Amino acid sequence: MIMKQILKLVRKLLRPFAPALLFMLDSAAYFCLALNRFVGWTYLRLWPILGIHWYDHTFDYLLTPLSNRAAERGILANRYIEPGDAVLDVACGDGSVSGNFCSRQASHVDAFDLDEKAINHANRKYAKPNIAFFVADASRINFPLEKYDVITCFALIEHLTPEDAGRLLQKLGTYMKSDGVLIGSTLFDVFGANKKVHLNRFYSVQELEAFVASHFEEVVLWSSLSPNRVDFYFECRRPRIQAPSQFVNHCAEVISS
């Protein structure tokens, strides 16, 4: 009771200074935003020479609203995750999608990446009791669970050869529950993306749809436009189960961007 009276008195005393306080807070906010964007912009420009093949999406939040891919992917994934679901996050990169989003409702999340440094980062920043981060090669791994309710595969298939990407989609289909869903994305090559890391390039919606639909009976696609890039998302259900086959090639190194 005494504390409330003190706060009421403080507010009353400060009210005449409201315009000055508002100016100070506005100035501080603009300064913080400018500093955040500078830090995010600097990381974005230096990332290719930092010696890592995964992107720390923490810096995306500093660039918001100019860059929001991590939040976009996470919010999208959470549209499909029900309380108690089992989720598989393929090529999880820095782990932010699983750590900040998928783990909120899922009973368990298996998240893996080929890059050991990325997994170390994920375990350091996003460790939770219901997430298992681990290093694995998608071409060889037998996933921990037999079936998953939701599988995410963001920004991966463009980094694999067409053959390996097709085999991966086929394999993921066998790990989906009968009513499960695969949510993925790929970067369209309309702005001259780096051909050294994009082995499987798509130049039209029709090309992507034909590629994904060869492995799933139900496919829905939509796009997300951001500065200098177009991300295309695909929702896949009812996998076309083919005869089992071995992955004869290793997947190319996963680059989560």
Helices and strands as residue ranges (DSSP letters): H 2-14, G 15-17, H 18-46, G 47-49, H 58-63, H 69-78, E 86-90, H 96-100, G 102-104, E 108-113, H 116-126, E 131-135, E 148-153, G 157-159, H 162-174, E 176-187, H 205-213, E 216-226, E 229-239
